[in-house]
Amino acid sequence: MRSVNEVLSTHGSSPSKITVKTFVADRREPHESEEETPSQPYVLIEGEADALRFLAELILAQVDSDYGCTLDIHPNGAGSKHFGDASTLGIYIHRLPCDLQSGHVLGVK
């Protein structure tokens, strides 16, 4: 398995980029009302096969990483060359159990 840095480096010059953003989708069947099935927010992760393969490899590399439990890339920060122009969200990967704080889970207070 390749390391996180190897995955990032290998994909860095690829023209294939990922797009990450939110959107609201209407997933109702024609016979359903808005009250029965309201529109739902989603996170869209979109890209050509090479871009999606990069993200899959990045996640797998983080699973086996010896360099901590977190990894983040963002279209306006570190890792920006992996994102398409339409991206509005970054990606934060946090492997449990947390290396930083026992029992720590991001987003849980």
C-alpha positions as MATLAB code, in Angstrom:
seq = 'MRSVNEVLSTHGSSPSKITVKTFVADRREPHESEEETPSQPYVLIEGEADALRFLAELILAQVDSDYGCTLDIHPNGAGSKHFGDASTLGIYIHRLPCDLQSGHVLGVK';
ca = [
       0.000    0.000    0.000;
       1.291    3.470   -0.872;
       1.685    6.184    1.751;
      -0.505    9.300    1.901;
       2.352   11.412    0.556;
       2.952    8.998   -2.320;
      -0.728    9.104   -3.304;
      -0.815   12.909   -3.126;
       2.408   13.222   -5.103;
       1.390   10.738   -7.799;
      -1.943   12.462   -8.428;
      -0.602   16.004   -8.075;
       0.051   16.520  -11.778;
      -3.118   14.770  -12.967;
      -5.569   16.882  -14.964;
      -8.397   14.849  -13.389;
      -9.790   16.744  -10.375;
     -12.423   16.004   -7.753;
     -15.330   18.311   -7.043;
     -16.741   18.377   -3.528;
     -19.782   20.499   -2.700;
     -23.212   20.349   -1.119;
     -26.500   20.229   -2.931;
     -30.143   19.632   -2.113;
     -31.892   16.883   -4.036;
     -35.534   16.125   -4.519;
     -35.624   12.323   -4.364;
     -39.438   11.999   -4.295;
     -41.349    9.522   -6.365;
     -44.003   11.138   -8.591;
     -46.821   10.100   -6.226;
     -45.119   11.479   -3.054;
     -45.627   14.952   -1.609;
     -42.952   17.317   -0.226;
     -44.280   16.581    3.282;
     -43.946   12.819    2.801;
     -40.417   13.001    1.377;
     -38.776   16.411    1.795;
     -35.711   17.417   -0.205;
     -32.488   16.290    1.463;
     -28.992   17.820    1.631;
     -26.122   15.772    0.170;
     -22.373   16.008   -0.205;
     -21.478   15.574   -3.863;
     -18.119   13.948   -4.615;
     -17.725   14.056   -8.363;
     -14.954   13.462  -10.838;
     -13.596   11.340  -13.633;
     -12.515    7.778  -12.810;
      -8.912    8.844  -12.122;
     -10.025   11.520   -9.638;
     -12.335    9.154   -7.774;
      -9.634    6.492   -7.755;
      -7.259    9.064   -6.231;
      -9.722    9.759   -3.415;
     -10.232    6.041   -2.767;
      -6.463    5.459   -2.657;
      -6.025    8.469   -0.369;
      -8.566    7.093    2.104;
      -6.949    3.652    2.040;
      -3.503    5.174    2.548;
      -4.804    7.109    5.574;
      -6.244    3.915    7.043;
      -2.737    2.429    7.173;
      -0.857    5.640    7.989;
       1.647    5.717   10.824;
       1.626    9.536   10.835;
      -1.527   10.288   12.790;
      -5.239    9.752   12.611;
      -6.209   12.812   10.537;
      -5.712   14.059    7.014;
      -7.302   17.047    5.334;
      -7.183   18.612    1.894;
      -9.114   21.700    0.812;
      -9.741   23.594   -2.446;
      -8.536   26.805   -0.753;
      -5.631   25.326    1.188;
      -3.289   22.368    1.337;
      -4.129   19.907   -1.420;
      -5.920   22.475   -3.583;
      -4.379   21.116   -6.796;
      -6.532   17.998   -6.430;
      -9.826   19.955   -6.597;
     -11.823   21.301   -9.503;
     -12.879   24.950   -9.647;
     -16.470   24.158   -8.602;
     -15.391   22.655   -5.250;
     -16.666   24.484   -2.191;
     -15.753   21.918    0.494;
     -12.600   20.233    1.666;
     -12.181   16.660    2.823;
     -11.259   15.800    6.414;
     -10.486   12.141    7.102;
     -10.359   11.062   10.758;
      -9.467    7.471   11.572;
     -10.763    6.039   14.844;
      -9.652    5.407   17.470;
      -8.174    8.891   17.651;
      -4.404    9.101   18.188;
      -4.749   12.564   19.721;
      -7.326   12.047   22.447;
      -8.812    8.801   23.743;
     -12.487    8.519   22.834;
     -12.388   11.642   20.661;
     -14.827   11.700   17.745;
     -14.997   14.812   15.552;
     -18.381   16.500   15.428;
     -19.518   14.966   18.727;
     -19.589   17.235   21.751;
];
